[in-house]
Amino acid sequence: MNVVAIIPARGGSKRIPRKNIIDFMGKPMIAWTIDAAQNAKIFNRILVSTDSEEIASVVKSCGIDVPFLRYHKSDDYSPVTEATIEAINQAETFYNEKYDIVVQLMANAPLRNAKDILQHYSTFLACGRSFQISSFKFGWMNPWWAFKVNESGEAEWIMKEGVGKRSQDLEDLYCPTGVIWIAKVDQLKAANTFYGPGYEFCEINWKSAVDIDNYEDLEFAKALYLLKQKESRA
């Protein structure tokens, strides 16, 4: 099968300007995702989809060619899936190739590594899925106890069945994360979403699951990076 990795990386990030190429522990943010994709050694092609010449220059310094830029789906409203589909279409035309499987790897997820990608890809193939979305299990931030505050300052519980119960008496809850999304290309184009018919989740360790959207996420990811480095030396 012909497998393509698509790394969406638009240049117009607002909460962290130039987010995809800022320094993360000594390398541009996107370089961590490129390294993970290269080290997985399962891709016939690795493609970065960007509208930014600056990002393209950084990507080329990481050993990945950027033969074309993204001309559409670079605004603040287009779903990233649509950008990925456009990148597939651009690549199939430019390289005269047909792809069977696409693995979408967000550029703002530097803690996900090649081992994570291989584990998710193996699960995808073994289970015969058409769509697979990475997810992690909630820990101390337990959504069973989530509430919002109304205009009067009063708490309104989101899930009342969790109020007053011990954590060990509650079911596990999971959250999607954008770090590794996989789909069969034809089905993705037909559904226009990774949440296509029969989609399934695949769990990833929470230490690899962080995708960075704001500065708080960035600091959290740096702390986790140091923790993972310490664990790897233990």
Secondary structure, DSSP 4 states (H G I P E B T S, - for coil): --EEEEEE--S--SSSTTGGGSEETTEEHHHHHHHHHHHH---SEEEEE-S-HHHHHHHHHTT----S---SS-SSSS-HHHHHHHHHHHHHHHHT---SEEEE--TT-TT--HHHHHHHHHHHHHHT-SEEEEEEE--SS-GGG-EEE-TTS-EEES-GGGTT--GGGSPP-EEEEEEEEEEEHHHHHHHSSSS-TT-EEEE--TTT-----SHHHHHHHHHHHHHHHHHHH-
